Amino acid sequence: MIKKCLFPAAGYGTRFLPATKSMPKEMMPIVNKPLIEYGVEEAIEAGMNGMCIVTGRGKHSLTDHFDKNYELEHQISGTNKEDLLVNIRDIIDSANFTYIRQREMKGLGHAILTGRELVGDEPFAVVLADDLCVNPDQGVLSQMVALYKQFRCSIVAVQEVPREDVHKYGVISGEMIKDDLYRVDDMVEKPEKGTEPSNLAIIGRYILTPDIFELIEQTEPGKGGEIQITDALLKQAKAGCVLAYKFKGKRFDCGSVEGYIEATNYCYENVYLKSQDTKTNKK
């Protein structure tokens, strides 16, 4: 039903300078895979095969990663190193990758609007790659797609955060319609301390209906002078329905140094080592 996933990947990644001066933050490795590859795997698991990536200047390694490297593959052909490329080869064979450049950085809402030409007039997912979500039983996007099949409206992923951190996020309030699912009646981008409607913060997973594009076009710059997807979604919630889903799984803020280190340690212990054990047992 939902076949396309949009990856806004044009930002500068300033919190990781100087590393991101020459390397996109989406290409920073968690153990042996770049962040964006984890997001693409999550989208494929959820049944999507169209990966639409909004890029910017200096992001050529994103397009190179999801393409064949004939010289490298020739060099390691027939060696034990060839097995290291099996996963990325499977991804390249499983999905189509399209790209468009965001010429100006005007906020997440503008980045999503830039991807309109790639997405077309159909519901789609959005993944912010620096929010790494892990659930070995069912990925967050798979959970959200199942909800979309039932409710057919835009859905945002949320999690409870400490009150002292709420001002860093878009925040929702709403009526709980069943366990972990809320009908949104208010959304605020980075509220001032003491004014937050709840501690349910929006994280980087969305299912959006195509009418969101027109709502973004009608949205004036908001917090930070940027076009905020939160403001467009609030319009959608007031006119119809937007759901917020408290997802099952772990989320790491890999846009911060602390979250990046935590994600690396977790994935090394719980993903990488287990995959190595599986390979050893097969042999």
ZAMARGU-4260 file (C-alpha; in steps of 0.2 Angstrom, whole numbers, plus 5000, padded with zeros to 4 digits):
<rodrens>
0) 5000/5000/5000 | 5014/5012/5005 | 5028/5010/4992 | 5039/5025/4994 | 5049/5031/5008
5) 5057/5049/5008 | 5073/5052/5017 | 5077/5071/5020 | 5096/5071/5019 | 5102/5088/5014
10) 5106/5095/5031 | 5124/5100/5036 | 5125/5089/5052 | 5134/5104/5062 | 5133/5094/5078
15) 5146/5082/5071 | 5159/5095/5064 | 5172/5093/5059 | 5168/5075/5053 | 5153/5081/5043
20) 5163/5094/5034 | 5167/5081/5021 | 5155/5067/5025 | 5136/5067/5026 | 5130/5064/5044
25) 5118/5050/5036 | 5134/5041/5030 | 5142/5041/5048 | 5144/5022/5052 | 5135/5013/5066
30) 5148/4999/5068 | 5150/4994/5050 | 5134/5002/5041 | 5130/5020/5038 | 5115/5027/5047
35) 5104/5029/5031 | 5107/5010/5027 | 5098/5006/5043 | 5083/5017/5038 | 5082/5009/5021
40) 5082/4992/5028 | 5068/4997/5040 | 5058/5004/5025 | 5061/4988/5015 | 5055/4977/5029
45) 5039/4988/5029 | 5036/4983/5011 | 5043/4999/5003 | 5054/4998/4987 | 5055/5016/4982
50) 5068/5026/4991 | 5067/5044/4988 | 5082/5054/4995 | 5082/5073/4996 | 5101/5078/4995
55) 5111/5093/4995 | 5129/5099/4991 | 5143/5087/4996 | 5132/5072/4997 | 5138/5062/4983
60) 5143/5048/4994 | 5125/5044/4997 | 5121/5041/4979 | 5138/5031/4977 | 5133/5020/4992
65) 5117/5013/4984 | 5126/5009/4968 | 5138/4996/4962 | 5157/4999/4964 | 5164/4989/4950
70) 5183/4992/4955 | 5180/4987/4973 | 5170/4972/4969 | 5183/4966/4956 | 5197/4968/4969
75) 5188/4958/4982 | 5180/4945/4971 | 5183/4927/4977 | 5190/4933/4994 | 5182/4931/5011
80) 5179/4950/5010 | 5166/4948/4997 | 5153/4942/5010 | 5154/4959/5018 | 5145/4966/5002
85) 5130/4954/5002 | 5119/4965/5013 | 5121/4981/5003 | 5119/4971/4986 | 5103/4964/4992
90) 5097/4982/4996 | 5102/4988/4979 | 5092/4974/4971 | 5077/4976/4982 | 5074/4994/4980
95) 5074/5009/4967 | 5083/5025/4973 | 5079/5042/4966 | 5087/5058/4971 | 5083/5077/4971
100) 5093/5091/4978 | 5086/5104/4991 | 5095/5120/4985 | 5091/5130/5001 | 5089/5124/5019
105) 5072/5130/5025 | 5067/5117/5037 | 5060/5099/5037 | 5044/5104/5030 | 5053/5112/5015
110) 5064/5096/5013 | 5048/5085/5012 | 5040/5097/5000 | 5056/5096/4989 | 5053/5077/4988
115) 5035/5079/4981 | 5041/5076/4963 | 5049/5060/4968 | 5034/5054/4979 | 5020/5059/4968
120) 5001/5059/4973 | 5001/5044/4985 | 5004/5041/5004 | 5022/5039/5009 | 5034/5037/5024
125) 5047/5049/5030 | 5063/5043/5039 | 5075/5054/5047 | 5091/5044/5047 | 5099/5051/5062
130) 5084/5044/5072 | 5090/5026/5073 | 5075/5015/5078 | 5078/4996/5083 | 5065/4983/5086
135) 5070/4965/5082 | 5052/4959/5081 | 5045/4972/5070 | 5052/4988/5064 | 5044/5005/5068
140) 5039/5008/5050 | 5031/4991/5049 | 5021/4995/5065 | 5015/5012/5057 | 5010/5004/5040
145) 4999/4992/5049 | 4990/5007/5058 | 4989/5016/5041 | 4980/5001/5033 | 4967/5003/5047
150) 4965/5022/5049 | 4971/5029/5032 | 4977/5045/5039 | 4994/5053/5043 | 5003/5046/5058
155) 5018/5052/5068 | 5029/5042/5079 | 5031/5048/5097 | 5040/5044/5113 | 5039/5050/5130
160) 5054/5061/5134 | 5060/5069/5151 | 5051/5086/5154 | 5068/5095/5154 | 5071/5089/5136
165) 5054/5093/5128 | 5059/5110/5122 | 5070/5101/5109 | 5056/5092/5100 | 5040/5094/5091
170) 5027/5089/5104 | 5009/5083/5103 | 4994/5082/5114 | 4978/5072/5110 | 4965/5060/5115
175) 4971/5042/5118 | 4959/5031/5107 | 4968/5014/5111 | 4984/5009/5119 | 4999/5019/5113
180) 4988/5028/5100 | 4982/5046/5101 | 4971/5057/5090 | 4981/5073/5089 | 4972/5089/5094
185) 4988/5100/5096 | 5006/5100/5090 | 5020/5113/5095 | 5037/5114/5088 | 5050/5116/5101
190) 5039/5124/5115 | 5045/5136/5127 | 5049/5128/5144 | 5033/5127/5155 | 5021/5128/5140
195) 5023/5111/5133 | 5006/5102/5130 | 5014/5085/5135 | 5030/5075/5135 | 5026/5065/5120
200) 5039/5070/5107 | 5039/5067/5089 | 5053/5057/5082 | 5059/5054/5064 | 5046/5042/5058
205) 5030/5048/5048 | 5017/5041/5037 | 5010/5056/5027 | 4995/5057/5015 | 4998/5067/4999
210) 4988/5082/5004 | 5002/5087/5016 | 5011/5095/5001 | 4998/5108/4999 | 4997/5111/5017
215) 5016/5114/5018 | 5014/5126/5003 | 5002/5136/5014 | 5013/5136/5029 | 5023/5151/5034
220) 5040/5150/5042 | 5038/5146/5060 | 5051/5141/5074 | 5068/5146/5069 | 5062/5155/5053
225) 5060/5137/5045 | 5045/5129/5037 | 5040/5116/5050 | 5031/5100/5046 | 5024/5101/5063
230) 5014/5117/5058 | 5007/5108/5042 | 5002/5093/5052 | 4993/5103/5064 | 4983/5111/5050
235) 4979/5093/5044 | 4974/5088/5062 | 4962/5102/5063 | 4954/5099/5046 | 4954/5080/5048
240) 4964/5067/5057 | 4982/5065/5062 | 4987/5050/5074 | 5002/5049/5085 | 5009/5032/5089
245) 5020/5028/5104 | 5030/5015/5095 | 5038/4999/5102 | 5057/4998/5101 | 5072/5008/5105
250) 5076/5025/5097 | 5094/5033/5097 | 5096/5051/5093 | 5112/5049/5082 | 5112/5068/5079
255) 5120/5070/5096 | 5137/5063/5101 | 5129/5054/5116 | 5116/5046/5106 | 5128/5041/5093
260) 5140/5032/5105 | 5125/5024/5114 | 5118/5017/5097 | 5135/5011/5092 | 5138/5001/5108
265) 5120/4994/5107 | 5121/4989/5089 | 5138/4981/5091 | 5132/4970/5106 | 5115/4966/5100
270) 5116/4967/5081 | 5133/4965/5074 | 5140/4951/5087 | 5124/4941/5084 | 5126/4942/5065
275) 5143/4936/5067 | 5138/4921/5078 | 5125/4917/5065 | 5138/4916/5051 | 5149/4905/5062
280) 5135/4893/5066 | 5131/4892/5047 | 5149/4887/5043
</rodrens>
